[in-house]
Amino acid sequence: MRRFLLLCCLMAGFLLIQACSDEETIEETPTCSSDDQCAKGMRCLNSECVSLACEADEDCLNGEICNNQQCQEDDGSGTLCALGDRRCTTDGSAVEVCAQGSYGLIWQAAQMCNYGCALAACVEGNPTEDGDEELEDETDVEAFCEPNAVRCWWNNIEVCLDDGSDWSITEECGRETQCQGEEPFCGPPQICGAGMRLCADENTIQVCNEDGTEWEYSDCGAGGTCSEEDVQCHYPQDTCILNRYQCLDNEVQKCISQGGQLQWVHIEDCDPNGTCVCLNHVNNTCTLASCQASAVCSPLQRRCSEDGSAVEMCQYDGMGYVTLENCADGTTCVSNSCQ
């Protein structure tokens, strides 16, 4: 009998200890009764603080929309503001404009005000001492923009009203055109920088037109290769191209067509005090050459600089050398190339 009573006491003690342990492991769930009791970006829902963050309207409650990645009450317009609307900041220090953001329309700062903001525009002049200046009409506010100024804004052409109070859309460029230029107009979308040159392939050059709206292509022709270094057509020095000139052993030669065949012909020999010089180049091709007494080197001739740090090339007019390539650290110019 005593053993039975002792066993019962031990079992009761074990159950009591287990119950206390379970109570200690229960975590209290934070509760709330209003949004004010939750942290910023949170709200009180079903007595718990939950995040207002969202990616789409479906993430929000009925009667709410997802605006700027946050659930907010739907005012019926589907957005917080209408594109182009203006207002003063809550502290009256700046003008805000409704603009397109990454996730919808948002209010963003447009103009800082030196003397405060009223009627969605900056106040002109010093405010009264008590800070309670009342504006009788909109003539007391600073111009929002320069009257009759024109600008591109969100792919629309806008003009500032005569009184400088606001911008007005005069033309919408739409999807097929782009607002551009110092004197704004709707034109084809720009795809490249005017004058930009690239090698389309190993023997074709592509050049961006003046408007930046289209690429124009030119073929280097037989034997020509587009160089990535200067984006010009390069040819072997002995390649005969119609009307091309070359200097060969101080002799001026020209490529002409005879009997349907292209061939180099002699034009003149330069005397001992003269040098054959190419006077004009187009796409790195000599289009005119002659003997020049003042030339100091043969055009396009390469050499190493005196200190071996760069490769130099004779100018097209033979008047001197220019740096063609600076050798990288650890290399030096040997046999007219960096090695």
Secondary structure in CASP SS format (residue, H / E / C, confidence):
PFRMAT SS
TARGET T0000
AUTHOR 0000-0000-0000
METHOD secondary structure of the structure
MODEL  1
M C 1.00
R H 1.00
R H 1.00
F H 1.00
L H 1.00
L H 1.00
L H 1.00
C H 1.00
C H 1.00
L H 1.00
M H 1.00
A H 1.00
G H 1.00
F H 1.00
L H 1.00
L H 1.00
I H 1.00
Q H 1.00
A H 1.00
C H 1.00
S H 1.00
D H 1.00
E H 1.00
E H 1.00
T H 1.00
I C 1.00
E C 1.00
E C 1.00
T C 1.00
P C 1.00
T C 1.00
C C 1.00
S C 1.00
S C 1.00
D H 1.00
D H 1.00
Q H 1.00
C C 1.00
A C 1.00
K C 1.00
G C 1.00
M E 1.00
R E 1.00
C E 1.00
L E 1.00
N C 1.00
S C 1.00
E E 1.00
C E 1.00
V E 1.00
S E 1.00
L C 1.00
A E 1.00
C C 1.00
E C 1.00
A C 1.00
D H 1.00
E H 1.00
D H 1.00
C C 1.00
L C 1.00
N C 1.00
G C 1.00
E E 1.00
I E 1.00
C E 1.00
N E 1.00
N C 1.00
Q C 1.00
Q E 1.00
C E 1.00
Q E 1.00
E E 1.00
D C 1.00
D C 1.00
G C 1.00
S C 1.00
G C 1.00
T C 1.00
L C 1.00
C C 1.00
A C 1.00
L C 1.00
G C 1.00
D C 1.00
R E 1.00
R E 1.00
C E 1.00
T C 1.00
T C 1.00
D C 1.00
G C 1.00
S C 1.00
A E 1.00
V E 1.00
E E 1.00
V E 1.00
C E 1.00
A E 1.00
Q E 1.00
G E 1.00
S C 1.00
Y C 1.00
G E 1.00
L E 1.00
I E 1.00
W E 1.00
Q E 1.00
A E 1.00
A E 1.00
Q E 1.00
M E 1.00
C C 1.00
N C 1.00
Y C 1.00
G C 1.00
C E 1.00
A E 1.00
L C 1.00
A C 1.00
A E 1.00
C E 1.00
V E 1.00
E C 1.00
G C 1.00
N C 1.00
P C 1.00
T C 1.00
E C 1.00
D C 1.00
G C 1.00
D C 1.00
E C 1.00
E C 1.00
L C 1.00
E C 1.00
D C 1.00
E H 1.00
T H 1.00
D H 1.00
V E 1.00
E C 1.00
A C 1.00
F C 1.00
C C 1.00
E C 1.00
P C 1.00
N C 1.00
A C 1.00
V E 1.00
R E 1.00
C E 1.00
W E 1.00
W C 1.00
N C 1.00
N E 1.00
I E 1.00
E E 1.00
V E 1.00
C E 1.00
L C 1.00
D C 1.00
D C 1.00
G C 1.00
S C 1.00
D C 1.00
W E 1.00
S E 1.00
I E 1.00
T E 1.00
E E 1.00
E E 1.00
C C 1.00
G C 1.00
R C 1.00
E C 1.00
T C 1.00
Q E 1.00
C E 1.00
Q E 1.00
G C 1.00
E C 1.00
E C 1.00
P C 1.00
F E 1.00
C E 1.00
G E 1.00
P C 1.00
P C 1.00
Q C 1.00
I C 1.00
C C 1.00
G C 1.00
A C 1.00
G C 1.00
M C 1.00
R E 1.00
L E 1.00
C E 1.00
A E 1.00
D E 1.00
E C 1.00
N C 1.00
T E 1.00
I E 1.00
Q E 1.00
V E 1.00
C E 1.00
N C 1.00
E C 1.00
D C 1.00
G C 1.00
T C 1.00
E C 1.00
W E 1.00
E E 1.00
Y E 1.00
S E 1.00
D E 1.00
C C 1.00
G C 1.00
A C 1.00
G C 1.00
G C 1.00
T E 1.00
C E 1.00
S C 1.00
E C 1.00
E C 1.00
D C 1.00
V C 1.00
Q C 1.00
C E 1.00
H E 1.00
Y C 1.00
P C 1.00
Q C 1.00
D C 1.00
T C 1.00
C C 1.00
I C 1.00
L C 1.00
N C 1.00
R C 1.00
Y E 1.00
Q E 1.00
C E 1.00
L E 1.00
D C 1.00
N C 1.00
E E 1.00
V E 1.00
Q E 1.00
K E 1.00
C E 1.00
I E 1.00
S E 1.00
Q E 1.00
G C 1.00
G C 1.00
Q E 1.00
L E 1.00
Q E 1.00
W E 1.00
V E 1.00
H E 1.00
I E 1.00
E E 1.00
D E 1.00
C C 1.00
D C 1.00
P C 1.00
N C 1.00
G C 1.00
T E 1.00
C E 1.00
V E 1.00
C E 1.00
L E 1.00
N E 1.00
H E 1.00
V E 1.00
N C 1.00
N C 1.00
T E 1.00
C E 1.00
T E 1.00
L E 1.00
A E 1.00
S E 1.00
C E 1.00
Q E 1.00
A C 1.00
S C 1.00
A C 1.00
V C 1.00
C C 1.00
S C 1.00
P C 1.00
L C 1.00
Q C 1.00
R E 1.00
R E 1.00
C E 1.00
S C 1.00
E C 1.00
D C 1.00
G C 1.00
S C 1.00
A E 1.00
V E 1.00
E E 1.00
M E 1.00
C E 1.00
Q C 1.00
Y C 1.00
D C 1.00
G C 1.00
M C 1.00
G C 1.00
Y E 1.00
V E 1.00
T E 1.00
L E 1.00
E E 1.00
N E 1.00
C C 1.00
A C 1.00
D C 1.00
G C 1.00
T C 1.00
T C 1.00
C E 1.00
V E 1.00
S C 1.00
N C 1.00
S E 1.00
C E 1.00
Q C 1.00
END
